[in-house]
Amino acid sequence: MKKLLCALTLFAAAAVAQADGVHGTVSGSVNAGIDIQPRSSMREIGLPVYPGAMPAPKDDDGDGDEGNVSMSLWGGSFGMKLQVAKFQSTDSIDAIQGFYRDALARYGKVLDCGGASISAGASESRTELRLSCGKDDHHDGKHVLKVGDSDKDFRLVALKQEGKLVTIDIVRLVIKGD
């Protein structure tokens, strides 16, 4: 989480620097900021919580990351909002995957990056919205579903079998501006 925050801060600085088209300098007044909240709204993400799923406990890496966050970043005409929610369930990964494939389908064609039909490095598997499967989407026991209802509004659900539990990571990224 700390690395992500550093990257977002640098990204905000770059967005502000480019706000008036001049690299490295800003003339005039430019509105910029970052807002970080410790919870994300499933309503804003636009996906339901899997029935019976529980919020995931804090990670063991010591940074206090609960896996749930909402971050907004803006500078000049650019803005983005990243929302992340993390849950766990004892149901089968196949049942959870089917539930989220159906839930994501209301936003367009769902790209399934985790099944046996996708081979490692299959970046040619794309939707019409430039979504693709990356090499990290293909590990054993991991299933990743992606959808975008515009070229700047994406949702992703990553499922990973961890012992008897399935971890459910839900992400929405909205980008505004060029």
N, C-alpha and C positions, 0 to 999 in steps of 0.2 A: 504494500500500500504506500509506503514512504517513497519508493521509486516512482510510482505512478503520480504522486503529488508533485514531486520534483519535475517530472516531465511535463505535467500540466502547467506548472508555473513558468517554465521556460517557453512553452508553447504560447502562453498568454503574452509574455514579453515580446515574442516574435510577431504575434498578431497585432499588438499595439504598434510596434515599429513599422509594420507594413500598412497600417490603417490608412495613411494618406498617400501611399504609393512610393514613399521614400524609405529605402532600407537603412536601418540604423539610426534614423532621426525621426522625431515626431514634432511637427509644427502645429500650433493651435491646440485645441482642446480635444482630447480623446477619452471616451468613457471606457474603462476596463475594470474587470474584477473577476473574482473567483468566490464561489459559495460552496461549502462542503457541509453536508448534513449526514448524521450517522445512520439514517434510515432512508429507505426508498419506498415509494408508494407503488404497490402492485397495480393500483388503478391507473397511475400515470404510465407505468410500464405497459399496461394494456394486456396483461396475461393473468390468468387465475393462479392461485396457489394450488398445487396438486392436493386433492382431498386426503386429509390425514397427515400431510407433511408437517414437519416441525422446523422452526428456524434452526439453522446450523449453529453449533456452539462456536466459541472463539477459537481461532487457529492456535496451534501449539508453537508457532514461531516467535511468540513473545511480543508482537507488535500490537496486540489488542484488536486485531482485525476480525470483526464478526462476519465479514462477507457481505454486509449490507451498507450501501452508501449511495448518496445522490450528490453529484458534483456538477456545478454549472461554471462555465468559463466564458468570458466575453471580452472583446476588445475591438473597437472600431465597428465595422460592419459584420464581424465574425462572432459566432457564438456556438457553443456546444453544451449538451447536457448528457451526462453518463449516469445511468442508474443501474445498480447491481443489487440483487437479492440472492440469498443462499439458503437452501432448505435441505432436509434429509428425510428419507422415507424408507420403510422396510419392505415396500412393495417391489415387485420385479422391475428391472430396468426396461423391459419390453412394454409393460403396462404404462409406465410413466412416459416413455417415449411416444407411445400411441396417443396418450392424452395431450401432450404438448404439440405433436404434429398436427392434430386437429385444431388446437387452440391457435397455433401460428398460421394455419391455412387461411384464416380470415383476412390476413394481411398480404396474401399473394402466394406465389409458388414457393414451397418450402424446399430448401436445399438440405439434404441429409448427408452429413459428412462423416458419419460414424459406422455405418453398416458395412457388411461384408462386400457390398457392391461397389464401394469406393476403395480404391487401392491407394497406398501411401504416395503422397505427392501428386494427387490427381487434381491439379489446379485447373484442368480443363472443364471440370464439373462446375458450371456457372448458371446462375439465373440471369434473366435479362437485366438485372440491376447491378451487375459487376460484383456480386458476392461470389466467393470461391471457397473451396476447402483447402486449408493449409495442412502442412505435414503434422502439426501438433493436434489436429482433429482426428487422428487415426490410430490412437493407442488402443491396445486391448482393454476392454471394459469401459471404454469411453465412447459416448455418442454425442454428436453435436448437430443441432438443427439451427438453420439460419433463414431469415426472411427479411425482406425490405419492401415497404409499401411506397417508397420513393427513393431516389438515389442518395438521400441524406437522412433517412430514418430507418434504422436497422434494429432487429430483435434477434437474440441468440439464446438458445437453451443448451447447456452442456450437462450431460449426465455421466456420472462415473461411479462404478461399483467399487465400494470400499468395504470389504468384508460382507456383513449382512445388510449394510446400509447402502443406499444410493444417494449420492450428493447431487443436488439440483442447483446449478448456477444459472440465473436468469439475468440477461443484460439487455438494456436498450440504450442506443446511442442516437442522438438527434444532433445534426449539424446545420447551422444556419449561416448564410453568406457564402462567399466564394472560397 
